[in-house]
């Protein structure tokens, strides 16, 4: 348990690499982009899935 606590403290103090805030920002940008693409392609997606459904 002591090794884990020491590792956790060392991990929190380490400032190299990406921070949690940067990861959250990237995730937010990806989510907005995905929603935008899905909204833009909504009609094509509905048509495509309707064709697949009818073919089955």
Backbone bond lengths (Angstrom), bond angles and torsions (degrees), N, CA, C in turn:
res aa  C-N    CA-C-N  psi(-1)  N-CA   C-N-CA  omega(-1)  CA-C   N-CA-C  phi
1 X - - - 1.444 - - 1.521 110.90 -
2 X 1.319 116.82 -35.94 1.460 120.64 -179.64 1.524 109.95 -65.72
3 X 1.324 117.19 -39.38 1.467 120.18 178.85 1.519 110.46 -62.97
4 X 1.326 116.52 -40.99 1.462 120.21 179.94 1.524 110.81 -64.92
5 X 1.324 117.45 -43.17 1.462 121.56 179.88 1.520 110.17 -62.80
6 X 1.322 116.93 -43.03 1.458 120.54 177.93 1.515 111.75 -63.91
7 X 1.316 116.26 -41.57 1.473 120.64 177.80 1.521 110.53 -63.28
8 X 1.340 117.21 -41.73 1.457 121.59 -178.45 1.531 110.47 -65.01
9 X 1.332 117.45 -43.54 1.464 120.93 178.55 1.531 110.20 -63.29
10 X 1.323 116.46 -42.49 1.464 121.00 179.20 1.532 110.21 -64.73
11 X 1.326 116.52 -38.93 1.461 121.29 179.35 1.526 111.33 -63.97
12 X 1.333 117.44 -41.15 1.462 121.54 -179.17 1.525 112.03 -69.09
13 X 1.337 117.45 -31.60 1.459 120.84 -179.29 1.523 112.25 -82.04
14 X 1.317 118.15 -18.78 1.461 122.38 -177.50 1.528 109.59 -69.77
15 X 1.325 117.10 122.99 1.455 120.99 -178.03 1.525 112.43 -107.04
16 X 1.303 117.94 7.59 1.461 119.68 178.57 1.516 109.75 -80.98
17 X 1.310 116.58 150.92 1.457 120.20 179.35 1.521 112.03 83.56
18 X 1.308 114.94 -164.96 1.462 121.28 -176.74 1.525 110.68 -80.40
19 X 1.303 115.33 145.05 1.461 119.37 175.46 1.532 108.87 -95.07
20 X 1.284 115.93 166.60 1.468 121.11 -178.71 1.517 110.90 -61.08
21 X 1.316 116.45 -37.44 1.465 119.94 179.38 1.519 112.35 -63.33
22 X 1.321 116.30 -39.42 1.466 119.82 178.50 1.523 110.88 -67.33
23 X 1.322 116.72 -40.11 1.466 119.42 176.94 1.529 110.85 -63.27
24 X 1.321 117.34 -40.72 1.458 120.88 179.08 1.520 110.89 -64.58
25 X 1.326 117.02 -39.26 1.459 121.08 178.53 1.524 111.02 -64.55
26 X 1.317 116.80 -44.29 1.469 120.71 178.28 1.524 110.16 -62.55
27 X 1.316 116.76 -44.44 1.467 120.89 179.25 1.522 111.10 -61.83
28 X 1.322 117.29 -40.42 1.458 120.83 177.97 1.517 112.40 -63.99
29 X 1.321 116.96 -41.84 1.469 121.18 178.63 1.519 110.35 -64.20
30 X 1.327 117.32 -42.73 1.466 121.20 179.03 1.527 110.14 -63.95
31 X 1.323 117.52 -40.61 1.467 120.82 179.89 1.528 111.19 -64.54
32 X 1.319 117.13 -43.76 1.467 120.55 178.62 1.523 110.53 -63.97
33 X 1.323 116.92 -41.23 1.464 120.28 179.18 1.529 110.83 -64.62
34 X 1.325 117.34 -41.71 1.466 120.86 -179.59 1.532 110.85 -64.33
35 X 1.319 117.38 -43.37 1.462 120.75 179.01 1.525 110.34 -64.49
36 X 1.327 117.15 -41.36 1.460 121.52 179.25 1.523 111.31 -61.45
37 X 1.324 116.38 -43.91 1.474 120.44 179.53 1.524 110.51 -65.58
38 X 1.327 116.95 -43.51 1.462 119.63 -179.77 1.524 112.09 -64.15
39 X 1.315 117.36 -38.89 1.461 120.67 178.29 1.530 109.79 -67.06
40 X 1.334 116.50 -40.81 1.462 120.23 -179.08 1.527 111.81 -66.87
41 X 1.324 117.27 -33.11 1.466 121.64 -177.09 1.521 113.11 -100.20
42 X 1.317 117.51 13.16 1.464 122.09 -173.85 1.527 112.36 -54.25
43 X 1.321 117.43 -50.64 1.460 120.72 -176.79 1.525 112.08 -64.73
44 X 1.331 117.17 -40.55 1.468 120.29 177.82 1.529 111.01 -64.72
45 X 1.326 116.13 -40.49 1.463 119.64 179.34 1.526 111.34 -64.95
46 X 1.320 116.60 -42.02 1.464 120.24 179.24 1.525 109.63 -62.61
47 X 1.328 116.85 -44.40 1.467 120.85 179.42 1.514 111.18 -62.43
48 X 1.313 116.79 -45.42 1.467 121.23 -179.00 1.525 111.18 -61.76
49 X 1.327 117.31 -47.87 1.456 120.05 -178.44 1.534 111.92 -69.70
50 X 1.312 117.30 -29.96 1.469 119.75 175.41 1.522 109.80 -67.11
51 X 1.331 117.81 -42.11 1.470 120.96 176.89 1.525 111.52 -61.54
52 X 1.331 116.07 -41.20 1.465 119.98 179.03 1.525 109.54 -65.28
53 X 1.314 117.31 -44.09 1.459 121.32 -179.91 1.525 110.90 -61.41
54 X 1.341 116.39 -44.11 1.455 120.32 -179.16 1.536 111.78 -66.99
55 X 1.308 117.69 -32.19 1.450 121.83 179.18 1.533 112.05 -70.77
56 X 1.298 115.99 -25.48 1.468 119.42 179.56 1.509 108.83 -81.09
